[in-house]
Amino acid sequence: MKTKFTIDEQIEHMKKKGVKFELFIADQAKQFLQYNTYYFKFKSYAKSFERKKDGTFVNLDFAYLVELSKLDAHLRYFIIHLSLDIEHMLKTKLICDVTNNRDCDGYHVTELFLERYPLINQSIKRKMNDSASADLIYKYDNQWPIWALIEVLSFGEFIKLYSMYYEIYKDGASKEIISLLIPLKFLRNAAAHNNCLLNSLRIPYEHTHLKDIKTINKTRVLTEKVSKIKSIGKASRKKKLTNPIIHDFVASLFLFDQICTSIPIKRDTYTRLDKLFRARMIQHKEYFSKDLIFTSTYDFMIKIIDFLESGMYNTVSEQKQ
């Protein structure tokens, strides 16, 4: 059983682990741990920093952990915004395809869906009395058109509906989209629940709780897309995409790039992405510049962003011609 530490004891424990309090003195650290975060979550960011053989950290100041926790928050905010946009675009695509599909009346597919997933049907009914969608549920209960049903489904439930529709009515893009949707779902859920994202950058990443599965399964579609980026070598691609957060974030970016048909929205998204990576991420780059994990991960992401942005600019140029 773990011992509960007071804030003073938390700081002493970090000192024993080699964490320095030079850029961020102990008194400041105490205030930060008391009013800005909590120790269990905060200390997890230390997992991304290098350790000596005795388990103590190499050149780690408390300020580095503070900065990484702030970068993590900025990344989560970006992911939430991105995932909301993607969800709306996918719903728009689905309903557009249903509207233009003479073989689908919008009702039969939902009957099949709720028969296949009875627990989802039960979940919807439980929302009748304590949900912002209660009126909608009362109106359409037991006779759902797909354009109404998508308004009461969680993101994970919507993915199942989306997948089932294109399982029945196949199109050219749906298979790729669905394969990239699964990584987005995991990343969105982690960000929405304020889970730490930048606390697992050390490579290789291993599942410590699974006996037979030690590394994540890289999405084939994503691997193929990243392989088209000439500035990223095979070894780098293989190593970086083994990390679940990097894998899922890159998959989400490629998914957005594929389904977003609006140049203004795409430009706005990539502007925010640029501000995050080319400005905020390197505001205190001196904290991370001596650690190969941080620098190589940053370089990898910049190459991904450059590739996606160049594709957008090429599209804009073609439209002007």
N, C-alpha and C positions, 0 to 999 in steps of 0.2 A: 504494500500500500504506500502511495506517494505521500510525503509529508507536506502539509500546507505551510507555505512561507508567508511571512509578513513582507511588505514591500522592501524594507531594509534587508531582510534575508534574501529576497530575490536578487537584489543588487550584489550582495556578497557572493551569492551562488554564481552569478555571471562572472564576477571577478576571478573566482576559482577556475572557471572554464576558460579564462584568458581574454575575456571581453574587457577592453580598455574604456576608461571614462576621461578622455582627454579633450575631445571636441565637444563632448556632451558630459559635463561634470555630474557627479553622483546626485547632487541635490536637484539638478534639472531632470535627471533620469527618474528620480523619485516622483516628481510632479507629473512627468509624462506617464508613468505607469499607473498613477492614481487617477488621472483625469482624462487621459487620451486613449488608453487601451487597457488590456489586461494581460498578465504575464504569460498564461498558457498559450494564447494566440501569438503574442509578440515574439516569444522566444523561438517559435517555430521557424522564423525567418533565418535564424542562425544556421539551419540545415543547408542553406545554399552557399555557405562560406566554407573555406578550406580549413581542415583540422590537421593537427600534428598527430603522430602515432599515439601519443598519450591521451588524445581526445580533446586537448585544448585547442583554441582557435588560433589561426595564423593572422596576425595583423587585423584584428576585428575591433573596431570602436563601436560603442553604443550608438553613435550618430549614424553609422552605416545601417544599422538595423532600423532606426527611425526612418531613414530615407527610403529603404526598401519597402517598409510598410506603407509609406505614402505613395510610392510608385504602384504598389499593389492595388491601393484604393483607386487611383486614377485608371488603372487597367480595367478594374471591375466596372467602373462607371462607363467606360468605352464599350465594354462587352455587352452590358445591359442595353445601351442605346442601339448597338449594332443588332442584337438579337431581336429587339422590338421591331426594327425596320425589316429584318428578314422575315419575321413571322407575318407581318402585314403583307409583304410582297408575295409570300407563298400562298396566303389566303386569297389574295387578289388573283393570282394565277389559277388556283384551283377553281374558284367560282367562275372565272372567265371560261375555263375549259368546260365546266359543267354547262354553262349557258350555251356554248356553241356545240355541245354534244347532243345530237338528236336521239341517241340511244339511251340517254340518262335523263330521267324526269326529276332528279334531285331528291327523291324520297326513297326509292328502292335501295340505293346504295347506303343510306343511313340505317335502314332496317337491317341490312346485312351486317353493318358495322356494329350495331348495338347487340345483335345476336352473337356475333363473334366475341365481343367484349362486354359481357353482362355486368362486370364490376364497374365499368365506366357508366353504364346506364344507372346503376345504383348510386354512383357518385353524383351524377347529375340530379337525381331525385333528392339527395340529401341537401342540395343547394337551394331547395325551394323556399326555405324559411330564413336563411342567413347568408344570402348572396345578393350582390348587385344585379345578378341576372335572374332573380326570382320571378319577376313578371314574365320574362321571356320563356322561362321553363314552364310556368303555368299555362301559357298560351299554346305552346307547341308540344307539351308532354304527350308521348305515345304517337305523335305524327310529326316527326322532325324533317323539314327540308334541310338539305346540306348547308345552305346559306345562313340558316339560323343556328344549326348545331355547332358550327365552328365558333360561334360567339360565346359558348358556355364550356368549351373544352379547355383543359390545361394544355400547355405547349406539348408535353409528352403525349397526351391523348390526341392532339391535333396531328402530330407526326404519324400516329397509327392510322388515322383516317386518311391522311394524305397518301400514305404508302398503300393502303388498301384500294383507294380509288384508282391509282396508276397501276396497280396490280391487275385490275379489271380492264381499265381503259389505258393501255400502254401508249406512251409517247417517247420521243427520242431523248428528252432531257431528264425525265423523272428518275431514272436509275442512278445517274450521277448525283443528282440533287439529294436523293434519299440517303446515299452513302455518306454525304457530307453533313447531313442533318443530325446524325447520331452524335458526332463530336460536338456540334453546336449545342445540343441538348445538355450534355454533361457540363460543358463550360458555362452555359447560361445558368444552370441550376447552382453551380458552385459560386458564381458571381452573385446571384440573387440571394443566396444564403450567407453572403459575406465570408465564404471560405477563403483561406489564404491560397494564392496562386503562385506567387514567386518564392515559395519556400521549398521548392523541389527542383532547383536548377542543376544540382550536381549530377553528373552523368557517370555511369549508366543509372537509369531509374529502374528500381525493382519493386515489385509488389511484395512486401514483407509478410502479408497475411495470406497469400495463396501459395500452396505447396508446389503445384505443377506449372502455374503461369507466372513467370517472373517479369516479363516485359509486356507492354501493350501491343496489340495488333494494329500495325499501321494500315490506314485506309489505302487500298490499292489506287483508287482514283486520285487521291491526294499525292501519293508517291509519283504517279505519272505526271501530274501537273507540275510538281516541283522539279522533276527531272528535266523539264523544258527550260529551266533557268540556267543558262550556261555558266553564270558566275558562281553557282553552287556545285561543288564537286560531289561525287557519289558518297564518299566517306562522310562528309559533313551532313549531307541530306539524311543518310541513314542514322547517324548519331543524334542529330537534333530532333528528328521526328519520332525517336524512341521516347522522348519526354512527353508525357500526356498533355501538359499545358501548352507547350509549343505546338504539338501536333494538332490539338483541338482549336487553338487560336488561328493557326495558319489555315486549317480546314474551313473555319468560319469566314475568314477573309476571302478565300476562293469561292465559297458558296455565295457570299454577298456579290462578288464581282460577276458571277455567272447569272444570277437572277435579277440583278438591278438593271433596269432598262432606262433609267432616268440619269442623264449625264449630270444635271445639277445636284441630284442627291448623291451620286457617286463622287462628284467633286467635293461636296461638303464633307462627306465621310472621310475621304482621303486627306482633306485639309486637317480634320481633327486628329486623324491618325498620325499625320506629319508632326503636328504640334506636340503630340504625346511622345513620339519616338525621337524626333530631331531637336526638340527643345526641352520638354520636362524630364525625359529619361536621362538626359546628359547634363542636367543642371548641376549635379555634384558628381560628375564622371570621375573625379579624382578618387572617390571612395572605392571605385570598382575597377579602375584601369589596370591594376596589377594582377587581377584575377582572370585567367584565361576563360573560365566558364562564363563570366559576365560579358567579356569583350567578344568572344566568339558567338554567343547567343545574340548579342546586339547586332553584330555584323550580319548574321544569318537573317535576322528579321528585316534589316534595312534592305537587303537584296530582294527579299520577298516583296516589300513595299515598293521598291523601285520597279520591279517587274509588273506589278499590278497597275501602278500609276502610268507606266509607259503604254500599257495596253489601252487605258482610258484615253490618253492623249492621242494615240493613233486613231482611235475611233472618232474622236472629235475632229481630227484633221480630215478623215475620210468623209465625214458628214458635210464639211465646209466645201469640199471639192465638187 
